[in-house]
Amino acid sequence: MDYSVIIVAAGKGERFSKTTSKILYELPNGKRVIHQTIDAFMENEACKQVILVLNDEGMLYFKDQSRNGRTVLVKGGNSRQESVY
């Protein structure tokens, strides 16, 4: 069954104690958190679309990133509730 996924990643990460955004944090395997998440869906052929809900920093990061037509960027809101809506 084909599906789309929405990844709500527009948060500020206030509980994350690093200087960088938690979605852009580099994991020990060399991947950023957001790519680790996206790749899990991109590797599945049934996933036809990945919708990324991002904050300003995430939007800037992905602005120049190559996308394969399956990824859509959406600006998030001021709260998780607004972003999900």
FIKOLZA-1660 file (N, C-alpha, C; in steps of 0.1 Angstrom, whole numbers, plus 5000, padded with zeros to 4 digits):
% residues 85
   i   px   py   pz ch aa at
   1 5008 4988 5000  A  M  N
   1 5000 5000 5000  A  M CA
   1 5009 5012 5000  A  M  C
   2 5006 5022 4991  A  D  N
   2 5014 5034 4990  A  D CA
   2 5010 5044 5001  A  D  C
   3 5019 5052 5006  A  Y  N
   3 5016 5062 5016  A  Y CA
   3 5025 5074 5015  A  Y  C
   4 5021 5085 5022  A  S  N
   4 5029 5097 5024  A  S CA
   4 5031 5098 5039  A  S  C
   5 5042 5105 5042  A  V  N
   5 5045 5107 5056  A  V CA
   5 5047 5122 5059  A  V  C
   6 5043 5127 5070  A  I  N
   6 5045 5141 5074  A  I CA
   6 5055 5140 5086  A  I  C
   7 5066 5146 5085  A  I  N
   7 5076 5147 5096  A  I CA
   7 5076 5161 5101  A  I  C
   8 5070 5162 5114  A  V  N
   8 5069 5176 5120  A  V CA
   8 5082 5178 5127  A  V  C
   9 5091 5187 5121  A  A  N
   9 5104 5190 5127  A  A CA
   9 5107 5205 5128  A  A  C
  10 5096 5212 5131  A  A  N
  10 5098 5227 5132  A  A CA
  10 5101 5232 5146  A  A  C
  11 5102 5223 5155  A  G  N
  11 5104 5227 5169  A  G CA
  11 5118 5234 5171  A  G  C
  12 5118 5241 5183  A  K  N
  12 5130 5249 5186  A  K CA
  12 5140 5240 5193  A  K  C
  13 5136 5228 5198  A  G  N
  13 5145 5219 5205  A  G CA
  13 5150 5225 5218  A  G  C
  14 5142 5232 5226  A  E  N
  14 5146 5239 5238  A  E CA
  14 5152 5229 5248  A  E  C
  15 5148 5217 5249  A  R  N
  15 5153 5207 5258  A  R CA
  15 5166 5201 5253  A  R  C
  16 5169 5203 5241  A  F  N
  16 5181 5197 5234  A  F CA
  16 5193 5206 5238  A  F  C
  17 5203 5201 5245  A  S  N
  17 5214 5209 5251  A  S CA
  17 5225 5212 5242  A  S  C
  18 5224 5212 5229  A  K  N
  18 5235 5215 5220  A  K CA
  18 5233 5229 5214  A  K  C
  19 5243 5234 5207  A  T  N
  19 5242 5247 5201  A  T CA
  19 5236 5247 5188  A  T  C
  20 5234 5235 5182  A  T  N
  20 5228 5234 5169  A  T CA
  20 5214 5229 5170  A  T  C
  21 5206 5231 5160  A  S  N
  21 5192 5226 5160  A  S CA
  21 5193 5210 5161  A  S  C
  22 5183 5205 5168  A  K  N
  22 5184 5190 5170  A  K CA
  22 5182 5183 5157  A  K  C
  23 5175 5188 5147  A  I  N
  23 5173 5181 5135  A  I CA
  23 5186 5181 5126  A  I  C
  24 5195 5191 5129  A  L  N
  24 5207 5192 5121  A  L CA
  24 5219 5187 5128  A  L  C
  25 5217 5181 5140  A  Y  N
  25 5227 5175 5148  A  Y CA
  25 5233 5163 5141  A  Y  C
  26 5246 5162 5141  A  E  N
  26 5253 5151 5134  A  E CA
  26 5254 5139 5143  A  E  C
  27 5249 5128 5139  A  L  N
  27 5250 5115 5147  A  L CA
  27 5264 5109 5146  A  L  C
  28 5267 5099 5154  A  P  N
  28 5280 5093 5153  A  P CA
  28 5282 5086 5140  A  P  C
  29 5271 5082 5133  A  N  N
  29 5273 5076 5119  A  N CA
  29 5275 5086 5108  A  N  C
  30 5276 5099 5112  A  G  N
  30 5279 5109 5102  A  G CA
  30 5267 5115 5096  A  G  C
  31 5255 5110 5098  A  K  N
  31 5242 5116 5093  A  K CA
  31 5236 5126 5102  A  K  C
  32 5230 5135 5097  A  R  N
  32 5222 5145 5105  A  R CA
  32 5209 5138 5109  A  R  C
  33 5204 5142 5121  A  V  N
  33 5191 5135 5126  A  V CA
  33 5180 5135 5116  A  V  C
  34 5178 5147 5109  A  I  N
  34 5167 5148 5099  A  I CA
  34 5169 5138 5088  A  I  C
  35 5182 5136 5083  A  H  N
  35 5184 5127 5072  A  H CA
  35 5182 5113 5076  A  H  C
  36 5186 5109 5089  A  Q  N
  36 5184 5096 5094  A  Q CA
  36 5169 5093 5093  A  Q  C
  37 5161 5103 5097  A  T  N
  37 5146 5101 5097  A  T CA
  37 5141 5100 5083  A  T  C
  38 5145 5109 5074  A  I  N
  38 5140 5109 5060  A  I CA
  38 5144 5096 5053  A  I  C
  39 5156 5092 5054  A  D  N
  39 5161 5081 5047  A  D CA
  39 5153 5068 5051  A  D  C
  40 5148 5067 5063  A  A  N
  40 5141 5055 5067  A  A CA
  40 5128 5054 5058  A  A  C
  41 5123 5065 5053  A  F  N
  41 5111 5065 5045  A  F CA
  41 5115 5064 5030  A  F  C
  42 5125 5072 5026  A  M  N
  42 5129 5072 5012  A  M CA
  42 5134 5058 5007  A  M  C
  43 5139 5050 5016  A  E  N
  43 5143 5036 5013  A  E CA
  43 5131 5027 5010  A  E  C
  44 5119 5031 5014  A  N  N
  44 5107 5023 5013  A  N CA
  44 5100 5028 5000  A  N  C
  45 5099 5019 4990  A  E  N
  45 5093 5023 4977  A  E CA
  45 5078 5026 4979  A  E  C
  46 5072 5021 4989  A  A  N
  46 5057 5024 4991  A  A CA
  46 5055 5039 4996  A  A  C
  47 5066 5045 5001  A  C  N
  47 5065 5059 5005  A  C CA
  47 5066 5068 4993  A  C  C
  48 5055 5074 4989  A  K  N
  48 5055 5082 4977  A  K CA
  48 5058 5097 4979  A  K  C
  49 5057 5101 4992  A  Q  N
  49 5060 5115 4995  A  Q CA
  49 5064 5117 5009  A  Q  C
  50 5074 5126 5012  A  V  N
  50 5078 5129 5025  A  V CA
  50 5076 5144 5026  A  V  C
  51 5067 5148 5035  A  I  N
  51 5064 5162 5038  A  I CA
  51 5072 5166 5050  A  I  C
  52 5081 5176 5049  A  L  N
  52 5089 5181 5060  A  L CA
  52 5083 5194 5065  A  L  C
  53 5079 5194 5078  A  V  N
  53 5074 5207 5084  A  V CA
  53 5086 5212 5092  A  V  C
  54 5091 5224 5088  A  L  N
  54 5104 5229 5093  A  L CA
  54 5103 5243 5098  A  L  C
  55 5112 5247 5107  A  N  N
  55 5113 5261 5111  A  N CA
  55 5122 5268 5101  A  N  C
  56 5125 5281 5104  A  D  N
  56 5133 5289 5095  A  D CA
  56 5147 5283 5092  A  D  C
  57 5154 5278 5103  A  E  N
  57 5167 5272 5101  A  E CA
  57 5166 5259 5092  A  E  C
  58 5156 5251 5094  A  G  N
  58 5155 5239 5086  A  G CA
  58 5152 5243 5071  A  G  C
  59 5143 5253 5069  A  M  N
  59 5140 5257 5056  A  M CA
  59 5153 5262 5049  A  M  C
  60 5161 5270 5056  A  L  N
  60 5173 5275 5050  A  L CA
  60 5183 5263 5046  A  L  C
  61 5184 5254 5055  A  Y  N
  61 5192 5242 5053  A  Y CA
  61 5188 5234 5041  A  Y  C
  62 5175 5232 5039  A  F  N
  62 5170 5224 5028  A  F CA
  62 5169 5232 5015  A  F  C
  63 5169 5245 5016  A  K  N
  63 5167 5253 5004  A  K CA
  63 5176 5249 4992  A  K  C
  64 5189 5246 4995  A  D  N
  64 5198 5243 4985  A  D CA
  64 5201 5228 4984  A  D  C
  65 5194 5220 4992  A  Q  N
  65 5196 5206 4991  A  Q CA
  65 5189 5200 4979  A  Q  C
  66 5195 5190 4973  A  S  N
  66 5189 5183 4962  A  S CA
  66 5177 5175 4967  A  S  C
  67 5166 5176 4960  A  R  N
  67 5155 5167 4964  A  R CA
  67 5150 5160 4951  A  R  C
  68 5145 5148 4953  A  N  N
  68 5141 5139 4942  A  N CA
  68 5127 5140 4938  A  N  C
  69 5120 5151 4942  A  G  N
  69 5106 5152 4938  A  G CA
  69 5096 5145 4948  A  G  C
  70 5101 5137 4957  A  R  N
  70 5093 5131 4967  A  R CA
  70 5092 5138 4980  A  R  C
  71 5100 5149 4981  A  T  N
  71 5101 5156 4993  A  T CA
  71 5095 5170 4992  A  T  C
  72 5086 5174 5001  A  V  N
  72 5080 5187 5000  A  V CA
  72 5083 5194 5013  A  V  C
  73 5087 5207 5012  A  L  N
  73 5090 5215 5024  A  L CA
  73 5078 5224 5028  A  L  C
  74 5075 5225 5041  A  V  N
  74 5064 5233 5045  A  V CA
  74 5069 5240 5058  A  V  C
  75 5066 5253 5058  A  K  N
  75 5069 5262 5070  A  K CA
  75 5061 5258 5081  A  K  C
  76 5067 5255 5093  A  G  N
  76 5059 5252 5105  A  G CA
  76 5054 5265 5112  A  G  C
  77 5046 5262 5122  A  G  N
  77 5040 5273 5130  A  G CA
  77 5049 5276 5143  A  G  C
  78 5043 5284 5151  A  N  N
  78 5050 5288 5164  A  N CA
  78 5049 5278 5175  A  N  C
  79 5041 5268 5173  A  S  N
  79 5040 5257 5183  A  S CA
  79 5038 5244 5175  A  S  C
  80 5040 5233 5182  A  R  N
  80 5038 5220 5176  A  R CA
  80 5023 5219 5171  A  R  C
  81 5014 5224 5178  A  Q  N
  81 5000 5223 5174  A  Q CA
  81 4998 5231 5161  A  Q  C
  82 5003 5242 5160  A  E  N
  82 5002 5250 5147  A  E CA
  82 5009 5243 5136  A  E  C
  83 5020 5237 5138  A  S  N
  83 5028 5230 5128  A  S CA
  83 5020 5218 5123  A  S  C
  84 5014 5210 5132  A  V  N
  84 5006 5199 5128  A  V CA
  84 4993 5203 5121  A  V  C
  85 4987 5214 5125  A  Y  N
  85 4975 5219 5118  A  Y CA
  85 4978 5222 5104  A  Y  C
% end
